[in-house]
């Protein structure tokens, strides 16, 4: 899933390629629809790219947290202020810094990502990144896989 999202991101940013640092715990499997989850993660990657300056530093992490998989996209971008960490998930909402900077967008991407996370019985939240930027973290249910089954079912998405 992460590889597919990074590939989609790479296709969107051909004019200014950006390396993505991956810190993925092996063997994680998410319960859900892979193409939809890929679109959500690609959206978070594109936002990280769009709202970061010239020295873009984007990291994707995936780890098990109890019965959930935590997927996080961290950037060194504009960051969000106070209440914006929750407000940016509303339709047509944009951060103050993005508006002041004139960054293109209409404020639907994060509402879309939140709808996907909720549709998969998960959650998403934003938090400040130490040193500047933002971390968007999705928590999604882990798939119950059988050890004897090396191929995930359509409902199971390998991160």
Secondary structure in CASP SS format (residue, H / E / C, confidence):
PFRMAT SS
TARGET T0000
AUTHOR 0000-0000-0000
METHOD secondary structure of the structure
MODEL  1
X C 1.00
X H 1.00
X H 1.00
X H 1.00
X H 1.00
X H 1.00
X H 1.00
X H 1.00
X H 1.00
X H 1.00
X H 1.00
X H 1.00
X C 1.00
X H 1.00
X H 1.00
X H 1.00
X C 1.00
X C 1.00
X C 1.00
X E 1.00
X E 1.00
X E 1.00
X E 1.00
X E 1.00
X C 1.00
X C 1.00
X C 1.00
X C 1.00
X E 1.00
X E 1.00
X E 1.00
X C 1.00
X C 1.00
X H 1.00
X H 1.00
X H 1.00
X H 1.00
X H 1.00
X H 1.00
X H 1.00
X H 1.00
X H 1.00
X H 1.00
X H 1.00
X H 1.00
X H 1.00
X H 1.00
X H 1.00
X H 1.00
X H 1.00
X C 1.00
X C 1.00
X C 1.00
X C 1.00
X C 1.00
X C 1.00
X C 1.00
X E 1.00
X E 1.00
X E 1.00
X E 1.00
X E 1.00
X E 1.00
X E 1.00
X E 1.00
X C 1.00
X C 1.00
X E 1.00
X E 1.00
X E 1.00
X E 1.00
X E 1.00
X E 1.00
X E 1.00
X C 1.00
X C 1.00
X C 1.00
X C 1.00
X C 1.00
X C 1.00
X C 1.00
X C 1.00
X C 1.00
X H 1.00
X H 1.00
X H 1.00
X H 1.00
X C 1.00
X C 1.00
X C 1.00
X C 1.00
X C 1.00
X C 1.00
X C 1.00
X C 1.00
X H 1.00
X H 1.00
X H 1.00
X H 1.00
X H 1.00
X H 1.00
X C 1.00
X C 1.00
X C 1.00
X C 1.00
X C 1.00
X C 1.00
X C 1.00
X H 1.00
X H 1.00
X H 1.00
X H 1.00
X H 1.00
X H 1.00
X H 1.00
X H 1.00
X H 1.00
X H 1.00
X H 1.00
X C 1.00
X C 1.00
X C 1.00
X E 1.00
X E 1.00
X E 1.00
X E 1.00
X E 1.00
X E 1.00
X C 1.00
X C 1.00
X C 1.00
X C 1.00
X C 1.00
X E 1.00
X E 1.00
X E 1.00
X E 1.00
X E 1.00
X E 1.00
X E 1.00
X E 1.00
X E 1.00
X C 1.00
X C 1.00
X C 1.00
X C 1.00
X C 1.00
X C 1.00
X C 1.00
X C 1.00
X C 1.00
X C 1.00
X C 1.00
X C 1.00
X C 1.00
X E 1.00
X E 1.00
X E 1.00
X C 1.00
END
